């Protein structure tokens, strides 16, 4: 029996209630390392560009755009993605969406049918199963390896006659793992092996692609498998999550290419999903070839890892995202997170990401507030 909407929503709603109650109880003393909402500005450039665009905007700059977004914006984004992926994207391969969540929902609704089966890799973003359930799609959660990398053999074992796709995130969320060249090659081999009249689709969620805070290569899944759709989030890249600006990129090698983009555009209209606001589309175009400055994030990552290691806490060795994925000192990760909330520190239990026994820390604060929270986490781990 698959979980119902209510069963999937309940843990999320309970955590939201815990979050709200903790913030109300502790006020400004609460240390929120749960939802990734950084409270410091690491790179002012996107804010400066946004202010400049707004100051110069005229009526035509803020007009309605087509459902897929403005053509000049899509052309610039296609050019930037072509350089990143080494693939010849055309402007029509890019569908602008109001955030990565809508991009995922549109892909799932447009390209799959009720009864289709999708493979997910756990831990995974919390709402994948919710979307699939709502659309009448079945799914299997396949555990990653002990170090949270892909397990191609387990993916192959989970395949069924109705399997039509696989969803991965690159870099992985919530773990921050970057899937490397060999594992992406092996995943492509599994997908190709199961290709029949209609090849399975690979959905590559690259919402955190611009949050690789060291020099680790982050290969694009689309470079390994032709039938790939890539989801991007410009809000996450520039720490403007609330601006809700994303896109779907259809691989130039995907067949049928034009029918796929048409299906996505039609689903945008059918679902009432307009393109992002005119101003944020222009912002995405202006910044698409500019790498975010991640020095502060790298410094915070190294600092937080040293503090947690010194406290005897196991932290997954990763190279991307604003997150740290740490081993929970007790089996019940939700109970441990509640324990921390009682002391005014908010982190997220891994059970929300469909895996037990870990917790996720979002590096929203700098020192000394971060150190105070890490010290509390260390104390509670020692007591557990």
N, C-alpha and C positions, 0 to 999 in steps of 0.2 A: 504493500500500500504506500503510495506516495503521500508526502505531507500535504495538507490542505493549505489554502491561503492563510487561514487563521493560525495554523501550527507554524508556518514560516514567519508570520508577522509577529507572533507573541514575543519571542526572545528579543527582537529588535525594539518593540514597543516597551518592553520591560526595561531594557537598557536606557532608552530615551527618558523614561520616567526616573530612573536612578540618576541619570545625568542632570536632569532638571532639578530634582530634589537636592542634589549635592551642591549645585550652583546657588540655589536659594538659601541653603543652610549656611554655607561658608562665605558667600559673597565674593569679595575680591581676594579672599584668602584661598579660594579654590584654585587648584592647579589643573588646568584642563589639557591633558595629553591624549584625549580620546579622538574626537573628530579633527581632521587635519586643517585647522584654521590658525595659521601662524600669526603671532601677535607682534611681529617685528618685520621691518621692510629690509630685505637683503639686497634687492636690486631695484633701484628707483626708476629705471628706464621705461618699463611698461606704463607706469603712472604718468611719467612725463610725456610719452608719446600719446597716451589717451587724452591728456589735458590739451595737447597741441591739436589733436584731431577735433576735439569738441570745440575749441576756440575758433577753428577755421571752418567749421561745418556750415553749409548752406542747406536750403530746402532739398535740393537734389541729392545731397550726401546722406540724408536721413529718410529717403523714400522707401517704399516697399521694395523688397528684393524678391526674385523668383524663389520657389520653394527650395531649390538646391543651393541658393546663395548667389551673390553677384558674380558674373562671369570673370571680371578682372581679378577678383579675390581668389576665385577657384583656380585661375590660371597661375597666380603667384604661388599658391599653396602646392599645386601640382608640380611646379618647377622645383620647389624646396624639397618635397618628398621624393622626387625623382633622384635628386642628389643623395639623399639619405639612404634610399633603398636600392639605388642603382637600377631603377626600372623606369621605362618611358611613360609615366603617367600623363594623361591628357587632362585638360581642365574639366571635361565632362565626367571623369572618373571620380571627382571629388564632390561629395554631397555635404554641404554645411548643415549642422544640426545645433539646436540649443543645448549643448552639453554632450558629454560622452554617454550619459545614461539614455538619452533619446536615440542616439546613434545605435546603441545596442538593441534597443527595443524595436526600432524601425527595421534593422537587419533581420531580427528574429521573426517579426511579423510578416515581412515581405517575402522572405526566401525559404521559409519552412511552413509545413502544414501540420494541423493537429494529428497526433500519432507519431510524428517523427521523433527520433531519439537523438539526444545530444550528450556528448561526453564532457564533463567538467573535471578540472583538476583541483583537488582540495590541498591546502586551504585556497579559497577563492573569494572574490568579492561577494559580499553578503546577499545582493539582490539578484544574482544570476538565476538561482532556483525559483525565485518569486516570479520573474518574468516568464520563465519557461512554463511554470505551472499555470499561470494566467492565460497563456496562449495555447494550452492543451498539448504542450510538447513534453515528452518524457525525458528523463535524464538519469545518468549514473555519475556519482561522485567517485572519481578515481584518486586514490591517495598518491601524493608525490613521494619521492624517496625520503630517507631520513634527513637529508640536507635540503629538502624542499625543491628538488629538481624534477624534471619530467621522468616518468617511468614508462618508456615506450611499450615494454612487454605488458604492463598492467593495462595500458590503453588498448592494446590489441585484444587482450582478454575480455575487456568490457564491451567489445564491438558486438552489435546485433544486426540482424537483417534490416532493421528499420533505422539504423544509425545514419544520420545525414550530416553530422557536423561535430566539430570539437571547438571548444572555447578555451583559449589560454590568455594569460596576460604577460606582457613583456615590456619592462620588468614586471615580475610577479607582484601582485597585490593580494594579501597584505605583507608578504614575507620580504620583499625587496630583492629577491633572487633574480639574477639575469640568466636566462636560458642560453647556453652556449652553442657553438657551431655543431658539435657532435650530436647533442640531444635534438636540435632542430632538424638535422639531417635524418635522424632515426624516426622522428615524428612524421616527417614528409614521406618516408618509406612506408610507414604504417598506413597513412592516408592513401597513398598511391596503390598499395596492395589491395585496398578495399574499394577502389574505384570500379564502378559498374557502368551502366548506361549514363548515370548522372553522378559525377565525382562528388565526394563529400566536401563540404566547405570548412575552411579553417577561419575562425574569427579570432583575430589577434587584437586584443585590447591593449593598446599602447598609450594609455592615459598618463603613465609615468615615464614615458620615453625620454623626456627632457629633464629628468631628475636623477641621472647617473652622476653621482657626486665624486667619483674618482675616474681614473682613465680606463676602466674596464670596458672592452668592446661590448656593444649591445646589438647583436645582429637582428635584422628584421625577418620575422617569419615569412613575409611575402616573398623574400628572396629565395626561399627554399621550396615553396609549394605554390603552384600557379593559382589554385582556386582559393585565394585568401582575400578576406576583407579586413582592412585595418581600421581601427577606431582610435581617434586622437582626441585629446583634451587640451585646448590652448589655455583654458583657465588654470588648470593644474600646472602647466609649464611655467606660467608667470605669476603664480600665487594669487590668482584672481578667480578662485573657484566659483564664487557667487555670480560671476558674469555669464556663466553657462554658455560657453562657446566651444564647439567640437566639430568633428567631421567623420564621415565614413569615406575611406579610399578603396575603390574597387581595383584589384590588381589588373594591370594591362594584359596579363596572360590568362585571365579568367574567361572561360567561355560558358555561356554566351555573355559577352561583355556588355553590349549595348542594352540587351534585354534586362540584365541585372540592374544597371543604373536606372532604367525606366521604371522597374518595379520599386526601387527604393524611392524615387521621386513621387510616384503615385501613392506610396504608403505615407509619405510626409503629408500629402494633401488629405488623404483619407483619414489619417489619425489626427488631423488638425495641428500638425507640428510645423510651424513656420521656421524659416531659417533664423539664425541668431540676429540680434539687433544690427542695424546698419553700421553703427559705430564700432561694435565689437568685431564685426567682420573686417572692417578696415584696420582695426588694431591687429588682428591675427595676420593679415597680409603684410602689414608694416614690420612685424616682428618675426616672420616665419623663417628668416635666414639668420637670425640673431640668437646665439646661445645664451641662456640665462646664466648669470653669475652665481655659481653654487659653492663658492669658497666658504661662506659662513655656514652653509649646511654641512659641508665636509668637516669643518672644524667641530661643529656640534656633534656630528656622528661619532667622530673619534673620541671626543671628550666623554660623551654619554656611555660609549662602550667601555672605556677605561673604568669609569665609575661603577658600572654594573659588574664588570669582571672582578673588580676589587672586592665587591660584595658577594662574590661567589655565584653570581647569576649567569646562566648560560644564555648567550645572545647569538642568534644565527649570524653566520659570517656572510654579509651581503654587501652590495655596492651601489644600491639605488633606492630611491624614494625617500620621503621624510620619516619613514617608519623604522623602528627597531622591533624585531620579533623575538621575544624572550620566553624561555621555558618557565612554565608555571611551577611553583614549588609544591603544589597539591593537585590532585586529579581534577577537582572541580574548579575550573578556571573562572566561572561566573561567581562563585562564592568568594574567591580570592579578590576579584575585582571589586566586589561589594565591600570587602574588608578594607581595601584601599580607599574606597569612596567615603567610608566612615571617618577617614583621616583627611579628607578633602583633596585626594589625588584621584584623577579620573584617567583610566586607560581602558582599552577594549578587550574583552575576552575573546579568545580564538574560536569559541563555539559559535560566535556570530559569523565566522568565516568558514563554518562547516568542518571544523577540526577542533578537537579538545586538547587541553594540556599546555596551551601557550597563552601569551597576552601580547597585545600590540601597543607600542608607545609612539605617539606622534610628536615630533620635536617642534612644538609650537612656541616654546619659550627659550630665551637665552639664560645664561647664568646671571644671578645666583638663584632665580626662581626654579630653574630646571634642577639644579643641584639639591635644592630642598626636597623636590619631589622624588628624585632618584634615591636620596637618603631614606625617605619614607618607604619606598619600594624595597630597598635593601633590608630595612628593619622588619618589614612584614614577611619577607621571604625567609629571614632567619628564624622568625617565630613559627612559621608554618610547619 
